């Protein structure tokens, strides 16, 4: 049986507990009536530890544009914000500001964001539109919500209203959401065809996808691929995925491969099949990628190594430009131009160990194949500038005398004869079908002649 002293002590304990609950309820009620105090200085200090590098806003010099962008982004952050002080949504705008060349006055912008009226919102929206930053802003807003205020309905409605002011369609907003999701999930391969988002807008959004190892994207009039300078193994599975997507490059104005690093490790079965190819099958060997009916194909600062098949085949392209790129250990030519292409220009590029080992192939019955690196059958003009060709030649069981002299790095076909100097292509066909071949300072080390 409890004594009176025990009962008195229990009542005192219950009274103390009740007092604590009442105090907590009073504080909570007060918090509902007064906005949470946000210490911008503290958030800027924290944001400087995780700045969002390469943001499109860092390329804008006008202070008024920075004010419009950051103030409106702070307004999104504040919209129906919760009570998580450590991870308050205003941390995201502070991370954007922390990466800018000059430190903006975020405390001033924050005060302005709390006092925004309709007129100010329209001014800010117009300023962001003029500088073509609306897509970037919407991705920032979506990331802000996903990271620090997930499923906040008020925020999402505010973002949708801003998108409407910029006349951003729901389809484009879905594409921007796709970029935001890929940024958060850190996918290694981003492969997508955009229908609403243009290339110039996407390039401003690329910093969000720098964690990817491969980016392959199509737009209404162009196509772009990069590995951000990282080396990626082009497995049969990845090649199949890319080939399906790259089929959409047909009839684009421009296809750009930039900072791509691909290595291709063929299987033993592929190597056995390749070793048994006869001349006709070898000359029809499919490229890893196929391009047709494109106004311009550009390969810039790329590296490709260990390919049995040609990297690409091309037809009906107005202009092909290859610059500052390297091609190493190719066994089935680097490329093949099958039909009419206006011009090919290769500059400051290196071709190393691009060999045709055909000792096991039945070539002696069908003549020597010219063009160890490329057959440019339908080309009208070809220019090489300051390129290096190291150990590029054809290996055959019988290659002597005149046959050896007919082995070249680039040629049109077996019946054509081309000059190695700056000259017009001479053959039995009409002058209108002649091809102009030029070379400016290229070097051939332990290689075949540059032009047939």
C-alpha positions in Angstrom: 0.0 0.0 0.0 1.3 3.4 -1.0 1.8 5.9 1.8 0.4 9.5 1.8 3.9 10.7 1.1 4.1 8.6 -2.1 0.7 9.9 -3.3 1.7 13.5 -2.8 5.0 12.9 -4.7 3.0 11.4 -7.6 0.7 14.4 -7.8 3.6 16.7 -7.8 5.2 14.7 -10.7 1.9 14.8 -12.7 1.6 18.6 -12.1 5.1 19.2 -13.4 4.4 17.1 -16.5 1.2 18.9 -17.2 3.0 22.2 -16.9 5.6 21.1 -19.5 2.9 20.1 -21.9 1.0 23.4 -21.5 4.3 25.3 -22.1 5.0 23.3 -25.3 1.5 23.9 -26.6 1.8 27.6 -25.9 5.1 27.8 -27.8 3.6 25.8 -30.7 0.6 28.1 -30.9 2.9 31.2 -31.0 4.9 29.6 -33.8 1.8 29.3 -35.9 1.1 33.1 -35.5 4.7 34.4 -36.1 7.0 33.5 -38.9 10.1 31.6 -38.1 13.2 33.8 -37.9 15.6 32.8 -40.8 19.2 33.7 -40.2 20.4 34.3 -43.8 24.0 34.8 -42.6 24.1 31.3 -41.1 22.5 29.8 -44.2 25.0 31.5 -46.5 27.8 30.2 -44.3 26.4 26.7 -44.7 25.7 27.2 -48.4 29.3 28.1 -49.0 30.3 24.6 -48.0 28.1 23.1 -50.7 27.9 25.7 -53.5 26.2 24.8 -56.8 29.1 25.2 -59.2 28.7 26.1 -62.9 25.3 27.6 -62.4 24.0 29.6 -65.4 23.5 32.6 -63.2 27.2 32.9 -62.7 27.5 33.9 -66.4 25.2 36.9 -65.9 26.9 40.1 -65.0 23.9 42.4 -64.4 23.1 42.8 -60.7 19.5 43.4 -61.4 19.1 40.0 -63.0 20.8 38.3 -60.1 18.4 40.2 -57.8 15.4 39.1 -59.8 16.5 35.4 -59.9 17.6 35.1 -56.2 14.7 37.1 -54.8 12.1 35.1 -56.7 13.9 31.8 -55.8 13.8 32.9 -52.1 10.1 33.5 -52.4 9.7 30.0 -53.7 11.7 28.7 -50.8 9.6 30.7 -48.3 6.3 29.6 -49.8 4.5 27.5 -47.1 7.9 26.6 -45.6 7.9 24.1 -42.7 9.7 24.4 -39.4 12.9 22.5 -40.1 15.4 25.2 -39.2 18.6 23.1 -40.1 17.3 22.2 -43.6 15.2 25.2 -44.4 14.5 25.6 -48.1 16.3 29.0 -48.2 19.5 27.0 -48.0 19.2 26.2 -51.7 19.2 29.8 -52.9 22.1 30.4 -50.6 24.0 27.6 -52.3 23.3 29.2 -55.7 24.5 32.6 -54.4 27.6 31.1 -52.8 29.0 30.0 -56.2 28.6 33.4 -57.9 31.8 35.4 -58.6 30.6 38.4 -56.5 28.7 37.9 -53.2 25.1 39.2 -53.5 23.3 40.8 -50.6 21.1 37.8 -49.7 19.8 39.4 -46.5 18.4 42.3 -48.6 17.0 39.9 -51.2 15.4 37.8 -48.5 13.6 40.9 -47.0 12.4 41.8 -50.5 11.1 38.2 -51.1 8.9 38.6 -48.0 7.3 41.8 -49.4 6.8 40.7 -53.0 3.7 42.1 -54.7 2.2 41.3 -58.1 4.0 44.1 -59.8 7.4 43.0 -58.5 6.8 39.4 -59.4 6.0 40.4 -63.0 9.2 42.5 -63.2 11.3 39.7 -61.9 9.6 37.2 -64.2 10.3 39.4 -67.2 13.9 40.0 -66.3 14.5 36.2 -66.0 12.8 35.6 -69.4 14.9 38.3 -71.2 18.0 36.5 -70.1 16.6 33.1 -71.0 16.9 31.6 -67.5 13.4 30.5 -66.9 14.1 26.8 -67.5 17.1 26.9 -65.1 14.9 28.7 -62.5 12.2 26.0 -62.8 14.7 23.2 -62.3 16.1 25.1 -59.3 12.6 25.4 -57.9 11.8 21.7 -58.4 15.2 20.7 -56.8 14.6 23.0 -53.9 11.2 21.4 -53.2 12.5 17.9 -53.7 15.5 18.4 -51.4 14.1 20.5 -48.6 10.3 20.6 -48.8 9.2 17.5 -50.6 5.5 17.3 -51.7 4.8 20.8 -50.5 1.6 21.5 -52.5 1.8 25.2 -52.0 5.3 25.4 -53.5 4.4 23.2 -56.4 1.4 25.4 -57.2 3.5 28.5 -57.0 6.1 26.9 -59.4 3.3 26.0 -61.8 2.0 29.6 -61.7 5.5 30.9 -62.5 5.8 28.4 -65.4 2.5 29.7 -66.8 3.8 33.3 -66.7 6.8 32.1 -68.8 4.4 30.2 -71.1 6.2 27.0 -70.3 4.0 24.1 -71.4 3.2 21.1 -69.2 5.2 18.9 -71.6 8.3 21.1 -71.2 7.8 21.2 -67.4 7.8 17.4 -67.4 11.1 17.4 -69.3 12.6 19.8 -66.8 11.4 17.5 -64.0 13.1 14.6 -65.7 16.4 16.6 -65.5 15.8 17.4 -61.9 15.1 13.7 -61.1 18.2 12.5 -62.9 20.2 15.0 -61.0 18.9 13.6 -57.7 19.2 10.0 -58.7 22.7 10.5 -60.1 22.1 8.1 -63.1 25.3 7.1 -64.9 23.7 7.3 -68.3 21.3 10.0 -69.4 19.7 9.1 -72.7 16.7 11.1 -73.8 15.1 12.8 -76.8 13.5 16.2 -75.9 10.6 17.5 -77.9 10.0 20.8 -76.1 13.3 21.8 -74.7 15.8 23.4 -77.1 19.5 22.8 -77.2 20.5 26.2 -75.9 18.3 25.9 -72.9 19.5 22.4 -72.1 23.2 23.5 -72.2 22.4 25.9 -69.3 20.9 23.0 -67.4 23.9 20.6 -68.0 25.6 21.4 -64.7 22.8 19.5 -63.0 23.8 16.4 -64.9 27.6 16.5 -64.4 27.4 13.4 -62.1 26.5 11.4 -65.2 29.2 9.5 -67.1 27.3 9.6 -70.4 24.9 12.2 -71.8 23.1 11.5 -75.1 20.3 13.9 -75.9 18.2 14.8 -78.9 16.4 18.0 -79.7 14.0 19.1 -82.4 16.8 20.2 -84.7 20.0 18.9 -83.2 21.7 16.1 -81.3 24.4 16.2 -78.6 26.6 13.6 -76.9 29.3 13.8 -74.2 30.9 11.8 -71.5 32.3 14.9 -69.9 35.8 13.7 -70.7 35.3 10.5 -68.7 36.2 7.2 -70.3 33.2 4.9 -70.9 33.3 1.3 -72.1 31.0 1.0 -75.0 29.5 -2.4 -74.1 27.2 -4.2 -76.6 24.3 -3.4 -74.3 25.2 0.3 -74.2 25.9 0.3 -78.0 22.4 -1.1 -78.6 20.8 1.5 -76.4 22.6 4.4 -78.1 22.1 3.0 -81.6 18.3 3.0 -81.1 18.4 6.6 -79.9 21.0 7.8 -82.5 18.7 6.6 -85.2 16.7 9.8 -84.5 19.7 11.9 -85.7 18.5 11.6 -89.3 17.7 14.9 -90.9 19.0 17.0 -88.0 20.7 20.3 -88.6 23.6 19.4 -86.4 25.0 16.4 -84.5 27.8 17.2 -82.0 30.0 14.7 -80.2 32.1 16.7 -77.6 34.4 15.4 -74.9 33.4 11.9 -75.7 35.7 9.0 -74.5 34.7 5.6 -75.7 36.6 2.3 -75.6 35.2 -0.8 -77.2 36.1 -4.3 -76.1 34.9 -6.7 -78.6 34.1 -10.3 -77.6 36.1 -13.3 -78.9 33.2 -14.3 -81.1 33.1 -10.8 -82.7 36.9 -11.1 -83.3 36.6 -14.5 -84.9 33.8 -13.2 -87.3 35.9 -10.2 -88.2 39.0 -12.3 -89.0 37.0 -14.3 -91.6 35.5 -11.4 -93.5 36.1 -11.3 -97.3 36.5 -8.1 -99.3 32.9 -7.5 -100.1 31.7 -8.2 -96.5 34.5 -6.1 -95.1 33.6 -3.1 -97.2 30.0 -3.4 -96.1 31.0 -3.7 -92.4 28.4 -1.7 -90.4 29.7 1.2 -88.3 28.9 1.4 -84.6 26.9 4.5 -85.4 25.2 5.6 -88.7 24.5 9.2 -89.7 22.5 10.3 -92.7 20.9 13.4 -94.1 22.6 15.8 -91.5 23.6 19.3 -92.3 26.7 19.1 -90.0 28.5 16.4 -88.0 31.1 17.6 -85.6 33.4 15.5 -83.5 35.3 17.8 -81.0 37.9 16.8 -78.4 37.0 13.1 -78.4 38.9 9.9 -77.9 38.0 6.5 -79.3 40.0 3.3 -78.8 39.9 -0.5 -79.6 37.3 -0.8 -82.3 37.0 -3.7 -84.7 34.3 -2.0 -86.7 34.2 1.6 -88.1 33.1 4.2 -85.5 30.6 5.5 -88.0 29.2 5.3 -91.5 27.8 8.5 -93.1 25.8 9.5 -96.1 24.2 12.6 -97.4 25.9 15.0 -94.9 26.8 18.5 -96.0 29.8 19.0 -93.7 31.8 16.7 -91.4 34.4 18.3 -89.0 36.7 16.3 -86.8 39.0 18.4 -84.5 41.4 17.8 -81.6 40.4 14.1 -81.4 42.2 10.8 -81.3 41.5 7.4 -82.8 43.6 4.5 -81.5 43.7 0.8 -82.3 41.1 0.5 -85.0 40.9 -2.7 -87.0 38.1 -2.0 -89.4 38.7 1.5 -90.6 37.7 4.6 -88.5 34.8 5.6 -90.7 33.2 5.2 -94.1 31.4 7.8 -96.2 29.1 5.9 -98.4 27.2 8.6 -100.4 27.4 12.2 -101.3 28.9 14.4 -98.6 30.0 17.9 -99.4 33.1 18.2 -97.3 35.3 16.5 -94.6 37.8 18.5 -92.6 40.1 16.8 -90.0 42.4 19.1 -87.9 44.8 18.6 -85.0 43.8 15.0 -84.6 45.8 11.8 -84.1 45.3 8.4 -85.7 47.4 5.7 -84.0 47.6 2.0 -84.7 44.7 2.1 -87.2 45.6 -1.2 -89.0 43.8 -3.5 -91.4 45.1 -7.0 -90.6 43.8 -8.9 -93.5 46.2 -11.8 -93.8 43.4 -14.3 -93.2 41.0 -12.6 -95.6 40.6 -13.5 -99.3 41.7 -10.1 -100.6 44.2 -11.3 -103.1 41.3 -12.4 -105.4 39.7 -9.0 -105.4 42.5 -6.4 -105.4 44.0 -4.3 -102.7 41.5 -2.3 -100.6 42.6 1.4 -100.3 41.7 3.6 -97.4 43.1 2.0 -94.1 41.5 4.8 -92.1 38.6 5.9 -94.2 36.9 5.3 -97.5 35.3 8.5 -98.6 33.4 7.3 -101.7 30.9 10.2 -102.1 33.1 13.0 -100.9 33.5 16.3 -102.8 36.3 18.0 -100.7 38.7 16.7 -98.1 41.2 18.7 -96.0 43.5 17.6 -93.3 45.4 20.1 -91.1 48.2 19.4 -88.6 47.2 15.8 -88.0 49.4 12.8 -87.0 49.2 9.3 -88.4 51.3 6.9 -86.4 51.6 3.2 -87.4 48.6 3.2 -89.7 48.8 0.7 -92.6 47.4 -2.4 -94.1 48.8 -5.9 -93.3 48.4 -8.6 -95.9 50.0 -11.9 -96.8 51.1 -10.6 -100.2 51.7 -6.9 -100.5 54.8 -6.0 -102.6 55.8 -3.7 -105.4 53.0 -1.7 -107.0 50.5 -3.2 -104.6 52.3 -1.8 -101.6 52.4 1.7 -103.2 48.6 1.5 -103.6 48.0 1.3 -99.8 46.7 4.6 -98.4 45.0 6.1 -95.4 42.1 7.7 -97.2 40.7 6.9 -100.6 37.5 7.1 -102.6 37.5 3.6 -104.2 39.8 1.2 -106.1 39.4 2.9 -109.5 40.3 6.4 -108.3 43.7 7.9 -108.3 44.4 10.9 -106.0 47.4 13.2 -105.6 49.0 13.6 -102.1 49.5 17.3 -102.7 47.0 20.1 -103.0 45.3 19.1 -106.3 42.2 18.2 -108.1 41.2 14.6 -108.0 41.9 13.1 -111.4 40.1 10.1 -112.9 38.2 9.0 -116.0 35.0 10.6 -114.8 33.9 14.2 -115.6 35.5 17.2 -113.9 32.2 18.0 -112.1 32.6 14.8 -110.1 36.2 15.5 -109.1 37.2 15.7 -105.4 39.6 18.3 -104.1 42.1 16.9 -101.5 44.2 19.2 -99.4 46.8 18.7 -96.7 48.3 21.4 -94.5 51.1 20.2 -92.2 50.0 16.6 -91.4 52.6 14.0 -90.5 52.7 10.3 -91.4 55.0 8.2 -89.2 55.4 4.6 -90.1 52.1 4.8 -92.0 50.7 4.5 -95.5 50.4 7.4 -97.8 47.8 9.9 -96.6 45.8 10.1 -99.9 45.5 7.5 -102.6 
